[in-house]
Amino acid sequence: MRSPCTTPPRTSTCGSCGGATSGCRAGTPNAPCGTWWSRSTRERETMGKKVLFALWAGGGAVPPALSIVRALRERGHGVRVLADRSLHGEVAAAGGEPVAWTTAPQGDTSDPDADVIKDFEARTPLGEFARLRDRIVCGPAADYARDTLAELRARPADVLVAEHVLLGALTAGEAAGVPVASLVTTIYPLPAEGAPPFGPAFAPAAGPLGRARDRIAGGLMVKPWAKGLPALNAARAASGLAPVDSVVDAFGRADRCLVLSPRALDYPGRRFPGNVRHVGPRLDDPAWAGDEPELPPGDAPLALVGLSSSFMNQRRPLERIAAALGTLPVRGLLTTGPAVDPRTIRAPGNVLVVKAAPHGPVLRRAAVTITHAGHGTAVKSLAAGVPLVCLPQGRDQREVARHVEHAGAGVTVRGNASPRAIARAVGRVLDDPAPRRAAGRMAAAIAAETAADAAVAEIEALAGRTPASAAGYAP
């Protein structure tokens, strides 16, 4: 007869006794009885916390956040995710409990008609920025704050984790007295000393003239936020908070700003605010990526092509890339993403066109990645030691491409480059060993940064500050 299990009651059964012994509910599936007692004090104190995420249908920003959701669930925390309904399947696949926004905008970036910001309609970078400010960051801030506060009242949380552009959700956390972490899923985009302002894709300054350029451009980059300040302060007033002097100040009010980007990819001289933590990129493939396809036959170098997972009018750039690869002695795997039907892409015989593929395993065989320089695709390629050819289409992509070039790990061509120009760039990266060596150095740095899950550790530390029942909105 088995003796009683010494593991304190938990919510999942023990891998050693299978839950057959009296009172066994070990915290870690497939762990031997008694494992709970060997956990560190900090782990015991943070087990079983209630975490509320706030996300929007922001394309490439979603998979990194859901990777953290998955990791928290695997560590035994309860995770709810306020999100657009179009994300609920992905949230559930990550182990989170989806909760719909009720008054905040609902979007679907794979469908251009359902996209909230429709930045692909903008004619200039400033137009793209204005759409994000007015349709997500500031314009509907009161709606995001109202929905987040309602969820915190209904079911208190120990910590709120929100995508950093959802200032309304971050406002709600501040009003509720809940520890708050914001997630930045690209290179840190806010003002910081020691580097050019984010946006123009400047190279780092050299000498007094370069530093003057950065000061002037930095002021110009902050100015457009002013138009969003009245709506943001209205949201703060409705939540019982004092106004802020600027939208940029509001971004800095989170207890922690977790940057899901390699510190090694940013400029070494850059100095960040005290609440910023670089916690390393998330390298998981999204749930919709599916299985690895059968690659084109042969042993020619493999070129992976991936533009955006959201709609950016990318059909023509995809076809130009396919045409370029048709002139080279390579094999191509072109992933269109959910927003483009692969049947609409004309491609030569050496290029396989699919809707999606898990980039992780494909990159282990790839010689080059051709991409819009979206942060997710770029960083996964660098983590695998694969150099890049970047064709920025908008958003943060010009900055990511600039940082890849600065690291020596790739080259950039215009977003509307011709097949001939693209072919020349691909040939250059394949023929020159320097980009691959630089990508290898970046891979080593990323491996070191991701050896431990710093994002989860930071969130658990915040969650340990305040029990949910004391968070100010207990029913």
C-alpha positions as CSV (number, residue, x, y, z in Angstrom):
1,M,0.0,0.0,0.0
2,R,1.3,3.5,-0.9
3,S,2.0,5.9,1.8
4,P,0.3,9.3,1.7
5,C,1.9,11.9,-0.6
6,T,3.8,14.7,1.1
7,T,3.0,17.3,-1.6
8,P,0.6,20.0,-0.4
9,P,-2.7,20.2,-2.2
10,R,-2.5,21.8,-5.6
11,T,-4.4,21.8,-8.8
12,S,-2.6,19.2,-11.0
13,T,-1.7,15.6,-10.3
14,C,1.7,14.3,-9.5
15,G,3.7,12.4,-12.1
16,S,5.1,9.9,-9.5
17,C,1.9,8.7,-7.8
18,G,-0.5,9.8,-10.6
19,G,-2.7,11.4,-7.9
20,A,-3.5,7.9,-6.5
21,T,-2.1,8.7,-3.0
22,S,-4.1,10.7,-0.5
23,G,-4.0,14.5,-1.1
24,C,-1.5,14.5,-3.9
25,R,-1.9,17.5,-6.2
26,A,1.7,18.4,-7.1
27,G,2.2,21.8,-8.8
28,T,4.3,20.4,-11.7
29,P,2.9,17.6,-14.0
30,N,5.3,14.6,-14.3
31,A,7.4,15.7,-11.3
32,P,8.1,13.2,-8.5
33,C,6.1,13.4,-5.2
34,G,7.5,16.1,-2.9
35,T,9.0,18.2,-5.7
36,W,7.0,21.2,-4.3
37,W,9.1,21.2,-1.1
38,S,12.4,21.6,-3.1
39,R,11.2,24.8,-4.8
40,S,12.8,28.1,-3.9
41,T,11.1,30.5,-1.5
42,R,10.4,32.9,-4.4
43,E,8.8,30.2,-6.5
44,R,6.6,29.1,-3.6
45,E,5.5,32.7,-3.0
46,T,4.6,33.4,-6.6
47,M,2.8,30.1,-7.4
48,G,-0.8,30.4,-8.4
49,K,-0.9,34.1,-9.1
50,K,-3.7,35.7,-11.1
51,V,-2.4,37.5,-14.2
52,L,-4.5,39.7,-16.5
53,F,-3.1,40.5,-20.0
54,A,-4.4,43.2,-22.3
55,L,-3.7,42.7,-26.0
56,W,-5.0,44.0,-29.3
57,A,-4.9,42.5,-32.8
58,G,-1.5,44.0,-33.5
59,G,-0.1,41.4,-36.0
60,G,3.5,40.5,-35.0
61,A,3.0,41.9,-31.5
62,V,0.7,39.0,-30.6
63,P,2.9,35.9,-30.7
64,P,5.5,37.2,-28.3
65,A,2.9,38.1,-25.7
66,L,1.1,34.8,-26.0
67,S,4.5,33.0,-25.6
68,I,4.6,34.6,-22.1
69,V,1.0,33.6,-21.5
70,R,2.0,30.0,-22.3
71,A,5.1,30.1,-20.0
72,L,3.1,31.5,-17.1
73,R,0.4,28.9,-17.5
74,E,3.1,26.2,-17.5
75,R,4.3,27.6,-14.1
76,G,0.8,27.2,-12.6
77,H,-0.5,30.8,-12.8
78,G,-4.0,31.7,-13.8
79,V,-4.0,33.9,-16.9
80,R,-6.9,35.8,-18.4
81,V,-6.4,37.8,-21.6
82,L,-8.5,40.8,-22.6
83,A,-8.2,40.7,-26.4
84,D,-10.0,41.2,-29.7
85,R,-12.3,38.3,-30.6
86,S,-10.1,37.5,-33.6
87,L,-7.4,36.5,-31.2
88,H,-9.4,34.2,-28.9
89,G,-8.4,31.0,-30.7
90,E,-4.7,31.8,-30.3
91,V,-5.2,32.9,-26.7
92,A,-6.9,29.5,-25.9
93,A,-4.1,27.6,-27.7
94,A,-1.6,29.3,-25.5
95,G,-3.5,28.2,-22.4
96,G,-5.0,31.5,-21.5
97,E,-8.7,32.3,-20.8
98,P,-9.9,34.8,-23.5
99,V,-12.0,37.7,-22.4
100,A,-13.5,40.0,-25.1
101,W,-13.3,43.8,-25.1
102,T,-16.8,45.2,-24.7
103,T,-16.4,48.8,-25.7
104,A,-12.8,49.0,-27.0
105,P,-12.1,48.5,-30.7
106,Q,-12.3,45.0,-32.2
107,G,-10.1,44.2,-35.1
108,D,-8.5,41.5,-37.3
109,T,-5.2,42.4,-39.0
110,S,-5.5,39.4,-41.4
111,D,-8.6,41.0,-43.0
112,P,-8.0,44.5,-44.4
113,D,-11.7,45.4,-44.0
114,A,-11.6,44.5,-40.3
115,D,-8.3,46.1,-39.5
116,V,-8.7,48.9,-36.9
117,I,-5.9,51.2,-37.9
118,K,-5.6,50.4,-41.6
119,D,-2.1,51.9,-41.7
120,F,-1.7,50.4,-45.2
121,E,-3.9,53.2,-46.4
122,A,-1.5,55.9,-45.1
123,R,0.7,57.6,-47.6
124,T,3.4,58.8,-45.3
125,P,5.1,57.5,-42.1
126,L,3.5,60.4,-40.2
127,G,0.1,59.2,-41.5
128,E,0.8,55.7,-40.2
129,F,1.8,57.1,-36.8
130,A,-1.4,59.2,-36.6
131,R,-3.6,56.2,-37.3
132,L,-1.9,54.2,-34.4
133,R,-2.2,57.2,-32.1
134,D,-5.8,58.0,-32.9
135,R,-7.2,54.5,-33.2
136,I,-5.4,52.5,-30.6
137,V,-3.0,54.5,-28.3
138,C,-5.0,57.6,-27.3
139,G,-8.3,57.9,-29.2
140,P,-10.0,54.9,-27.6
141,A,-8.0,55.0,-24.3
142,A,-11.1,55.6,-22.3
143,D,-12.7,52.5,-23.8
144,Y,-9.7,50.3,-23.1
145,A,-9.5,51.7,-19.5
146,R,-13.2,51.1,-18.9
147,D,-13.1,47.5,-20.1
148,T,-9.9,46.7,-18.1
149,L,-11.3,48.3,-14.9
150,A,-14.5,46.3,-15.3
151,E,-12.6,43.1,-15.6
152,L,-10.4,43.9,-12.6
153,R,-13.5,44.7,-10.5
154,A,-15.2,41.5,-11.6
155,R,-12.1,39.3,-11.0
156,P,-9.1,40.9,-9.3
157,A,-5.6,40.2,-10.5
158,D,-2.2,40.2,-8.9
159,V,-0.6,41.9,-11.9
160,L,-1.7,43.5,-15.2
161,V,0.4,42.9,-18.3
162,A,-0.5,45.1,-21.3
163,E,1.0,45.7,-24.7
164,H,2.7,49.1,-24.4
165,V,0.6,50.9,-26.9
166,L,-2.6,50.2,-24.9
167,L,-2.3,53.3,-22.7
168,G,-5.9,52.9,-21.7
169,A,-5.3,49.5,-20.2
170,L,-2.2,50.7,-18.5
171,T,-4.2,53.7,-17.1
172,A,-6.7,51.2,-15.6
173,G,-4.0,49.3,-13.9
174,E,-2.7,52.5,-12.4
175,A,-6.2,53.4,-11.2
176,A,-6.8,50.0,-9.7
177,G,-3.5,50.0,-7.8
178,V,-2.4,46.8,-9.5
179,P,1.3,46.3,-10.4
180,V,1.6,46.9,-14.1
181,A,4.0,45.6,-16.7
182,S,4.0,47.0,-20.3
183,L,5.3,44.8,-23.1
184,V,7.4,46.3,-26.0
185,T,7.6,43.7,-28.8
186,T,10.2,45.6,-30.9
187,I,13.3,47.7,-30.3
188,Y,12.6,50.1,-27.5
189,P,10.8,52.9,-29.4
190,L,10.6,55.8,-26.8
191,P,13.2,58.5,-26.2
192,A,16.4,57.4,-24.6
193,E,19.8,59.0,-24.4
194,G,22.8,57.9,-26.3
195,A,21.1,56.9,-29.6
196,P,19.1,58.5,-32.5
197,P,15.4,58.9,-32.0
198,F,13.3,56.0,-33.0
199,G,11.5,56.4,-36.4
200,P,13.8,58.1,-39.0
201,A,16.2,55.0,-39.0
202,F,19.2,57.2,-38.5
203,A,22.6,55.7,-38.1
204,P,24.2,56.4,-34.7
205,A,25.5,60.0,-34.4
206,A,29.1,60.8,-35.0
207,G,30.5,64.0,-33.6
208,P,28.7,67.3,-32.5
209,L,26.7,67.6,-35.7
210,G,25.3,64.1,-35.4
211,R,24.3,64.7,-31.8
212,A,22.7,68.0,-32.8
213,R,20.8,66.1,-35.4
214,D,19.5,63.7,-32.8
215,R,18.4,66.5,-30.4
216,I,16.5,68.3,-33.2
217,A,14.9,65.1,-34.6
218,G,14.1,63.8,-31.2
219,G,12.0,66.9,-30.4
220,L,10.2,66.6,-33.8
221,M,9.4,62.9,-33.2
222,V,7.8,63.6,-29.9
223,K,5.6,66.5,-31.1
224,P,2.9,64.5,-32.9
225,W,2.0,62.8,-29.7
226,A,0.5,66.1,-28.4
227,K,-2.6,65.7,-30.5
228,G,-3.4,62.5,-28.5
229,L,-3.0,64.1,-25.0
230,P,-6.6,65.4,-24.5
231,A,-8.1,62.0,-25.2
232,L,-5.6,60.3,-22.9
233,N,-6.2,62.7,-20.1
234,A,-9.9,62.3,-20.5
235,A,-9.4,58.6,-19.9
236,R,-7.3,59.3,-16.9
237,A,-9.9,61.7,-15.4
238,A,-12.7,59.1,-16.0
239,S,-10.5,56.6,-14.1
240,G,-9.9,59.0,-11.2
241,L,-6.3,59.9,-12.1
242,A,-4.6,63.2,-12.4
243,P,-3.6,64.3,-15.9
244,V,-0.1,63.8,-17.4
245,D,2.0,66.4,-19.1
246,S,2.7,64.4,-22.2
247,V,1.8,61.1,-23.8
248,V,5.4,60.1,-23.6
249,D,5.3,60.6,-19.8
250,A,2.3,58.2,-19.7
251,F,4.3,55.4,-21.3
252,G,6.8,55.6,-18.4
253,R,4.3,55.1,-15.6
254,A,4.3,51.3,-15.7
255,D,6.1,49.6,-12.9
256,R,8.1,47.6,-15.5
257,C,8.6,48.1,-19.2
258,L,9.6,44.7,-20.5
259,V,11.4,44.9,-23.9
260,L,11.1,41.6,-25.8
261,S,14.0,42.4,-28.1
262,P,17.7,41.5,-27.8
263,R,19.7,44.1,-26.0
264,A,22.5,43.2,-28.4
265,L,20.4,44.5,-31.3
266,D,20.0,48.0,-29.9
267,Y,22.9,50.5,-30.0
268,P,25.4,49.8,-27.2
269,G,25.6,53.5,-26.0
270,R,21.8,53.8,-25.4
271,R,20.7,54.6,-21.9
272,F,17.2,53.5,-20.8
273,P,14.7,54.7,-18.1
274,G,14.9,53.0,-14.8
275,N,11.8,50.9,-15.3
276,V,13.0,49.3,-18.6
277,R,14.2,45.7,-18.6
278,H,15.5,44.0,-21.7
279,V,14.1,40.4,-21.1
280,G,15.1,38.9,-24.5
281,P,13.0,38.0,-27.5
282,R,10.4,35.2,-27.6
283,L,11.3,32.8,-30.3
284,D,8.1,30.5,-30.4
285,D,6.3,30.1,-33.6
286,P,2.6,31.2,-33.6
287,A,-0.1,28.6,-33.3
288,W,-1.3,29.2,-36.8
289,A,2.2,28.5,-38.3
290,G,1.3,24.8,-38.7
291,D,3.7,22.0,-39.6
292,E,6.9,22.3,-41.6
293,P,6.2,21.8,-45.3
294,E,8.2,19.6,-47.6
295,L,10.9,21.9,-49.0
296,P,11.9,22.2,-52.6
297,P,14.2,19.3,-53.6
298,G,18.0,19.7,-54.0
299,D,20.9,21.0,-52.0
300,A,20.9,24.6,-53.3
301,P,20.9,27.3,-50.6
302,L,17.5,27.8,-49.0
303,A,16.0,31.3,-48.9
304,L,13.2,31.9,-46.5
305,V,10.8,34.6,-47.5
306,G,8.4,36.2,-45.0
307,L,6.8,39.6,-45.1
308,S,4.0,40.5,-42.7
309,S,1.5,38.4,-40.8
310,S,-1.0,41.3,-41.1
311,F,-2.1,43.1,-44.3
312,M,0.3,45.6,-45.7
313,N,-0.5,45.4,-49.4
314,Q,2.4,43.0,-49.7
315,R,1.3,40.8,-52.7
316,R,3.4,42.7,-55.2
317,P,6.5,42.8,-53.1
318,L,6.1,39.0,-52.6
319,E,5.9,38.5,-56.3
320,R,9.0,40.6,-56.9
321,I,10.9,38.6,-54.4
322,A,9.7,35.3,-56.0
323,A,10.8,36.6,-59.4
324,A,14.2,37.5,-58.0
325,L,14.7,34.1,-56.5
326,G,13.8,32.6,-59.9
327,T,17.0,34.1,-61.4
328,L,19.3,32.6,-58.6
329,P,20.6,29.1,-57.9
330,V,18.6,28.8,-54.7
331,R,15.6,27.1,-53.3
332,G,12.9,29.4,-52.0
333,L,10.2,28.9,-49.3
334,L,7.8,31.9,-49.5
335,T,5.3,32.3,-46.6
336,T,2.5,34.7,-47.4
337,G,1.0,34.9,-43.9
338,P,-2.7,34.8,-43.0
339,A,-3.5,38.1,-44.9
340,V,-2.5,36.9,-48.4
341,D,-3.9,33.9,-50.3
342,P,-0.8,31.9,-51.5
343,R,-2.7,31.0,-54.7
344,T,-2.6,34.6,-55.8
345,I,1.3,34.7,-55.8
346,R,3.0,33.9,-59.1
347,A,6.3,32.1,-58.5
348,P,8.9,30.2,-60.4
349,G,9.5,26.5,-60.1
350,N,12.3,26.8,-57.5
351,V,10.0,28.7,-55.0
352,L,7.4,27.0,-52.9
353,V,4.6,29.3,-51.8
354,V,2.7,28.4,-48.7
355,K,0.4,30.4,-46.3
356,A,2.4,29.6,-43.2
357,A,5.3,27.5,-41.9
358,P,7.1,27.4,-38.6
359,H,10.1,29.6,-39.1
360,G,12.0,28.0,-36.2
361,P,12.8,24.6,-37.9
362,V,13.0,26.1,-41.4
363,L,15.7,28.6,-40.3
364,R,17.9,25.7,-39.1
365,R,18.3,24.9,-42.9
366,A,18.2,28.4,-44.3
367,A,21.1,30.4,-45.8
368,V,19.3,33.7,-46.0
369,T,16.0,35.3,-44.9
370,I,14.3,37.9,-47.2
371,T,11.9,39.9,-45.1
372,H,10.1,43.2,-44.5
373,A,12.2,43.5,-41.3
374,G,9.3,42.8,-39.0
375,H,10.9,42.4,-35.6
376,G,9.7,38.8,-35.1
377,T,11.0,37.4,-38.4
378,A,14.3,39.4,-38.1
379,V,15.1,38.3,-34.6
380,K,14.2,34.6,-35.2
381,S,16.6,34.7,-38.2
382,L,19.3,36.3,-36.1
383,A,18.8,33.8,-33.3
384,A,19.4,31.0,-35.9
385,G,22.5,32.8,-37.2
386,V,20.8,33.5,-40.6
387,P,21.7,36.8,-42.3
388,L,18.9,39.0,-43.8
389,V,17.9,41.0,-46.9
390,C,15.4,43.6,-45.6
391,L,12.7,45.3,-47.6
392,P,11.0,47.6,-45.1
393,Q,7.3,48.2,-45.8
394,G,6.5,50.6,-42.9
395,R,5.8,50.7,-39.2
396,D,8.9,49.8,-37.1
397,Q,10.5,48.0,-40.0
398,R,12.9,50.8,-41.2
399,E,14.4,50.9,-37.7
400,V,14.7,47.1,-37.4
401,A,16.4,47.0,-40.8
402,R,18.8,49.8,-39.8
403,H,19.8,47.9,-36.6
404,V,20.3,44.7,-38.6
405,E,22.6,46.6,-41.0
406,H,24.5,48.3,-38.1
407,A,25.1,44.8,-36.6
408,G,26.6,43.7,-40.0
409,A,24.0,40.9,-40.2
410,G,22.3,41.9,-43.4
411,V,21.5,44.5,-46.1
412,T,18.6,46.7,-46.8
413,V,16.9,47.5,-50.2
414,R,13.9,49.7,-50.8
415,G,10.5,48.3,-50.0
416,N,9.6,48.6,-53.7
417,A,12.9,47.3,-55.0
418,S,12.9,45.6,-58.4
419,P,13.5,41.8,-58.8
420,R,17.0,42.6,-60.2
421,A,17.9,44.7,-57.1
422,I,16.6,42.1,-54.8
423,A,18.5,39.4,-56.6
424,R,21.7,41.4,-56.3
425,A,21.2,41.9,-52.6
426,V,20.5,38.2,-52.0
427,G,23.6,37.2,-54.0
428,R,25.7,39.6,-52.0
429,V,24.6,38.1,-48.7
430,L,25.1,34.6,-49.9
431,D,28.6,35.3,-51.4
432,D,30.0,37.4,-48.6
433,P,30.7,35.4,-45.3
434,A,30.7,38.6,-43.2
435,P,26.9,38.9,-42.8
436,R,26.7,35.2,-41.7
437,R,29.5,35.7,-39.2
438,A,27.8,38.8,-37.8
439,A,24.5,36.9,-37.6
440,G,26.3,34.1,-35.7
441,R,27.6,36.6,-33.2
442,M,24.1,37.9,-32.7
443,A,22.8,34.3,-32.3
444,A,25.3,33.8,-29.5
445,A,24.2,37.0,-27.8
446,I,20.5,36.1,-28.1
447,A,21.2,32.6,-26.7
448,A,22.8,34.2,-23.7
449,E,19.9,36.6,-23.2
450,T,17.3,33.9,-23.4
451,A,19.0,31.3,-21.3
452,A,16.6,32.1,-18.5
453,D,13.0,33.4,-18.8
454,A,13.5,37.0,-17.6
455,A,10.0,38.1,-18.7
456,V,8.3,35.5,-16.5
457,A,10.6,36.3,-13.6
458,E,9.8,40.0,-13.8
459,I,6.1,39.4,-14.0
460,E,6.2,37.0,-11.1
461,A,8.2,39.5,-9.0
462,L,5.5,42.1,-9.7
463,A,2.7,39.6,-8.9
464,G,4.3,38.9,-5.6
465,R,3.8,42.5,-4.4
466,T,0.1,42.6,-4.0
467,P,-2.5,39.8,-3.4
468,A,-5.4,40.1,-5.7
469,S,-7.8,40.5,-2.8
470,A,-5.9,43.7,-1.9
471,A,-5.7,45.2,-5.3
472,G,-8.4,47.7,-4.7
473,Y,-11.2,46.3,-6.8
474,A,-12.1,43.1,-5.0
475,P,-15.9,42.5,-5.3
